[in-house]
Amino acid sequence: MTSTSNGGLSRRGFLGLGISAGMITLTACGSDSDKPSGGNEPAELVMTVWGGENDKATYQKRIDLLVAKYPELKVKLQLIPSDGYAQKVQTMIAGGKGPDIMQVAENVNVYSSKNQLLPLDDLAKKANLDLTQRFGSIGKIYSYQDKVYAIPDRSGAMIVYYNKKLFEAKGIKAPTADWTWDDALSAFKELTVPGKQWGYTGAGWWAQWWSFVYQNGGKIIDDAGKPAVATDEVIEALQWAGDLVTKHGVVPTQKQYADMGADVGGDAAFASGKAAVNTTGFWAINGLSKATIEWDIAPLWRGKQQAVTAFGSGLSISRTTKNPDAAFKAIEFLTSPPAQQQIIATGEDVPAAIEVQKSDAFLKPAWMTKPVNMKVFGESSEFIYRAPFIPAWNEMQKAFDDGLADFWLGKTDARSALTAIQAKLESVVKPA
């Protein structure tokens, strides 16, 4: 998916990057039994995911491990184009033939609020799966009305990518989690050469500026489930992000991004050496492996407190499954360390399991061609805030995209923009 508010920033993580030409079906065969069994395990399970070729191969490797351990299970993997994923799985569920296991992301509660997913708390308890122990602070991130609807599968915090040579040339030490907003701005100013080089690629994507909101003590949705974007904490955080472009000139404007080339966004500007710092997810590492710049990664800086957005997805069970116990048995294994190691082995993503994030398999993957401080992901996992994955997620994002368009151009201030957005959100976001 692409967000144009940051000059075309691309991301994988929550919604996946790379769209297949159509649905591809893969089968990992166990026993010959493909008939429902009322919750007993001899069954054929259907699992839907989105993504590209590497995603397809990686999920298949994990399913192969699952079937090797539990040969009584069959799993049919369906890779669906990400653009049509939600519509496809909802049609399947409505027709009574939903997938047993389905990949979900920040829109998880679009499904759960419509009773399309099974709550997983009892199944997790029955399996003795401690979500906090396995996944840390994100263990219950896919919850709705105090019930868990997905088990974390892939999850890496947003991190800081920085150009080592540009930092060294200015005598600036590498970014750390202890950097403050002032420290970041000071570095960006020193690293900016007007019209030629910028200190930072910007924070126009929700995942970026929301991190600043939570660092500042604000919330997008309050604890009562009501929109809270017109508060001083949120306004101050957004204005700080906007001022980087319009007041301080340390981030390219939309026109300057366009002048670099129609397809140039934050990731590309950093990779070409035109920006010294970029904040994005794990997926940028693959692209940078061929870049000529010298780079490394660091945790995101802090505000009044530390907070950072996580990118990832979870595995859910649709309400139409005839085999919830077998489906959860598969999910429990797929999110366990042995299966999760395949996620990093192929360079697909960050595994959600904390044990794997801290393992040598993750810290020194075989495909890594340059020294990269992969410990940053494990360190950052301690700072992840719980984003509001509300049923009206899509409507909320549209309100932000529409309502902040003029703000990012410097045509209005954060208070005016967020006051209008608050009114819009109050009409579409209903407390749980």
Summary of the structure (lengths in Angstrom):
residues: 432
radius of gyration: 21.7
end to end distance: 27.9
largest distance: 67.2
contacts: 1536
relative contact order: 0.18
helix: 41%
strand: 17%
